[in-house]
Amino acid sequence: MTLTTFRAILRSQVEGEPEPVRTAAAANLLLRERMAPTEYVTAVYGVLDAARGHLDYANCGHTPPLLVRADGRYSKLTTGGPPLGLLAGARYVAGEVTVEPSDLLVLYTDGVVEAEGAGGEEFGVDRLAGVVCASRHLPSGSLIEEVVRATAEFCGSAEYADDFTVLVLKRLPRA
């Protein structure tokens, strides 16, 4: 299955009513029909009401996004269910959070936290959260640069064995 197929399935499900649990369940069934039994897709699908900062989401076996509060506390967005396409009767649960002014969301691929140092130790979610919390005051682009710098320093190289994607969404403070 290609990324194009997954995107097409996802787009077909979000038209009309983009509710995360319904979308995840429908995408799961469609992917199950099109993939080998050993194939699956991890994803986080969410619907953000930008005006209110309200996020409804379903984490489908993906690395948990981090919700970093303005004061530096963070939580992992784990609510959802198994990877898509893996289990025919999979059930998904909706998570919901409010992203307050000055909070940020960090979404990332497993290659970020599984990046290995010289001794084989992984960078890890807690180390990522530490970098993000310490750099939360920076603009999103600069914060991402800090994550890249920290992982490269940890690994001794900026060449990673797996995909490496980081997305930062910041809710601006009220004017």
LOTI-736459 format. One record per residue (C-alpha): residue number from 1; residue in three letters; x, z, y. Coordinates in Angstrom, 3 decimals, always signed. Each point is the difference from the previous one (the first is absolute). Layout:
N
   nr  rest         x         z         y
  NUM   ALA         X         Z         Y
...
//
This chain:
175
   nr  rest         x         z         y
    1   MET    +0.000    +0.000    +0.000
    2   THR    +1.287    -0.819    +3.433
    3   LEU    -0.206    +1.857    +3.274
    4   THR    -2.205    -2.836    +1.252
    5   THR    -2.526    +0.715    -2.769
    6   PHE    -0.057    +3.695    +0.846
    7   ARG    -0.500    -0.749    +3.694
    8   ALA    -2.844    -2.396    -0.775
    9   ILE    -1.702    +2.598    -2.214
   10   LEU    +0.408    +2.679    +2.642
   11   ARG    -1.337    -2.249    +2.772
   12   SER    -3.008    -0.954    -2.099
   13   GLN    -0.841    +3.668    -0.505
   14   VAL    +0.354    +1.227    +3.571
   15   GLU    -2.266    -2.585    +1.573
   16   GLY    -3.266    +1.625    +0.934
   17   GLU    +0.596    +3.601    -1.046
   18   PRO    +3.648    +1.095    -0.085
   19   GLU    -0.679    +3.463    -1.532
   20   PRO    +3.222    +1.100    -1.796
   21   VAL    -1.453    +1.294    -3.305
   22   ARG    -2.273    -3.004    -0.476
   23   THR    +2.804    -2.375    +0.959
   24   ALA    +2.485    +1.655    -2.381
   25   ALA    -2.435    +0.002    -2.923
   26   ALA    -0.962    -3.643    +0.506
   27   ALA    +3.622    -1.107    +0.453
   28   ASN    +0.938    +1.937    -3.135
   29   LEU    -2.557    -1.882    -2.096
   30   LEU    +0.971    -3.401    +1.397
   31   LEU    +3.710    +0.645    -0.505
   32   ARG    -0.608    +1.298    -3.527
   33   GLU    -1.580    -3.363    -0.864
   34   ARG    +2.975    -1.954    +1.351
   35   MET    +3.046    +1.975    -1.097
   36   ALA    +1.802    +0.783    -3.213
   37   PRO    -0.731    +3.485    -1.406
   38   THR    +3.420    +1.242    +1.133
   39   GLU    -0.324    -1.262    +3.592
   40   TYR    -1.410    +1.975    +2.885
   41   VAL    +0.060    +0.266    +3.794
   42   THR    +0.544    +3.131    +2.062
   43   ALA    -1.580    +0.079    +3.432
   44   VAL    -1.421    +2.196    +2.701
   45   TYR    -3.135    -1.362    +1.564
   46   GLY    -1.423    +1.657    +3.075
   47   VAL    -2.429    -0.542    +2.810
   48   LEU    +1.082    +1.464    +3.325
   49   ASP    -2.385    +0.693    +2.851
   50   ALA    +2.650    -0.253    +2.710
   51   ALA    -2.194    +1.489    +2.730
   52   ARG    -0.661    +3.207    -1.943
   53   GLY    +3.189    -0.011    -2.086
   54   HIS    -2.081    +0.309    -3.165
   55   LEU    +1.535    -1.522    -3.148
   56   ASP    -1.914    -0.497    -3.243
   57   TYR    +2.396    -1.047    -2.765
   58   ALA    +0.600    -0.366    -3.720
   59   ASN    +3.517    +0.276    -1.389
   60   CYS    +0.118    -2.190    -3.095
   61   GLY    +3.154    +1.273    -1.679
   62   HIS    +2.241    -0.769    +2.978
   63   THR    +2.653    +2.162    +1.599
   64   PRO    -1.958    +2.463    +2.115
   65   PRO    -0.090    -0.772    +3.715
   66   LEU    +1.113    +2.849    +2.217
   67   LEU    -2.230    +1.366    +2.736
   68   VAL    +2.396    +1.646    +2.437
   69   ARG    -1.575    +2.321    +2.536
   70   ALA    +1.223    +0.286    +3.574
   71   ASP    +1.461    +3.440    -0.799
   72   GLY    +2.089    -1.342    -2.919
   73   ARG    -2.185    +1.125    -2.904
   74   TYR    -0.756    -2.741    -2.487
   75   SER    -2.236    -0.721    -2.961
   76   LYS    -0.013    -2.656    -2.688
   77   LEU    -3.070    -2.232    -0.331
   78   THR    -0.454    +0.009    -3.775
   79   THR    -3.773    -0.150    -0.453
   80   GLY    -1.202    -3.101    -1.840
   81   GLY    +0.602    -0.974    -3.595
   82   PRO    +2.212    -1.972    -2.357
   83   PRO    +1.750    -3.301    +0.750
   84   LEU    -2.279    -3.029    +0.267
   85   GLY    -0.480    -2.130    -3.093
   86   LEU    +1.355    +2.613    -2.384
   87   LEU    -3.156    +1.689    -1.310
   88   ALA    -3.313    -1.802    -0.439
   89   GLY    -2.149    +3.049    +0.759
   90   ALA    +2.168    +1.519    +2.722
   91   ARG    -1.746    +2.201    +2.537
   92   TYR    +1.140    +0.389    +3.574
   93   VAL    -0.615    +2.807    +2.456
   94   ALA    +0.008    -0.312    +3.778
   95   GLY    +2.389    +1.979    +2.117
   96   GLU    -0.585    +0.532    +3.671
   97   VAL    +2.130    +1.333    +2.794
   98   THR    -0.012    +0.009    +3.759
   99   VAL    +3.099    -1.289    +1.727
  100   GLU    +0.146    +2.036    +3.184
  101   PRO    +1.692    -1.137    +3.217
  102   SER    +3.821    +0.083    -0.460
  103   ASP    -0.337    -0.007    -3.837
  104   LEU    +1.373    -2.831    -2.063
  105   LEU    -0.519    -1.633    -3.377
  106   VAL    +2.944    -1.251    -2.016
  107   LEU    -0.612    -2.465    -2.809
  108   TYR    +2.925    -1.076    -2.163
  109   THR    +0.860    -1.639    -3.295
  110   ASP    +1.593    +1.743    -2.954
  111   GLY    +3.338    -1.635    +0.775
  112   VAL    +0.362    +2.309    +2.992
  113   VAL    -0.331    +3.273    -1.900
  114   GLU    +1.619    -1.273    -3.210
  115   ALA    +3.149    -1.164    +1.796
  116   GLU    +2.859    +1.662    -1.878
  117   GLY    +3.032    +1.800    +1.311
  118   ALA    +3.423    -0.145    -1.648
  119   GLY    -0.908    +2.702    -2.550
  120   GLY    -3.251    -1.715    -1.030
  121   GLU    -2.196    +2.393    +1.988
  122   GLU    -2.983    -1.650    +1.699
  123   PHE    -0.558    +0.181    +3.759
  124   GLY    -3.443    +1.478    -0.714
  125   VAL    -3.204    +0.605    +1.918
  126   ASP    +1.104    +3.355    +1.415
  127   ARG    +3.212    -1.471    +1.422
  128   LEU    -2.033    -2.888    +1.491
  129   ALA    -2.444    +2.497    +1.508
  130   GLY    +2.916    +1.944    +1.484
  131   VAL    +1.360    -3.108    +1.730
  132   VAL    -3.441    -0.991    +1.266
  133   CYS    -0.866    +3.491    +1.246
  134   ALA    +3.343    +0.312    +1.811
  135   SER    -0.471    -3.442    +1.586
  136   ARG    -3.757    +0.131    +0.653
  137   HIS    +0.490    -0.033    +3.785
  138   LEU    +1.670    -3.451    -0.142
  139   PRO    -1.840    -3.315    +0.399
  140   SER    -1.145    -1.400    -3.351
  141   GLY    +2.742    -2.654    -0.174
  142   SER    +2.716    +2.554    +0.694
  143   LEU    -1.485    +2.380    -2.561
  144   ILE    +0.172    -2.752    -2.631
  145   GLU    +3.620    -0.645    +0.981
  146   GLU    +0.700    +3.704    -0.603
  147   VAL    -1.497    -0.238    -3.497
  148   VAL    +2.151    -3.055    -0.763
  149   ARG    +3.088    +1.740    +1.397
  150   ALA    -0.649    +3.192    -1.990
  151   THR    -0.594    -1.810    -3.297
  152   ALA    +3.033    -2.238    +0.485
  153   GLU    +2.129    +3.059    +0.746
  154   PHE    -1.417    +1.784    -3.067
  155   CYS    +0.608    -3.024    -2.243
  156   GLY    +3.336    -0.966    +1.505
  157   SER    -1.386    -3.490    +0.618
  158   ALA    -2.892    -1.797    +1.681
  159   GLU    -0.496    -2.128    -3.125
  160   TYR    -2.859    +1.366    -2.056
  161   ALA    -0.862    -0.658    -3.643
  162   ASP    -3.745    -0.221    +0.688
  163   ASP    -2.386    -1.048    +2.750
  164   PHE    +0.370    +1.961    +3.227
  165   THR    -2.923    +0.008    +2.393
  166   VAL    -0.962    +2.612    +2.594
  167   LEU    -3.009    -0.172    +2.323
  168   VAL    -0.607    +2.572    +2.726
  169   LEU    -3.332    +0.365    +1.794
  170   LYS    -0.018    +2.345    +2.968
  171   ARG    -3.085    +1.237    +1.760
  172   LEU    +0.905    +0.185    +3.644
  173   PRO    -0.691    +3.205    +1.896
  174   ARG    -3.027    +0.043    +2.258
  175   ALA    +0.769    -1.133    +3.526
//
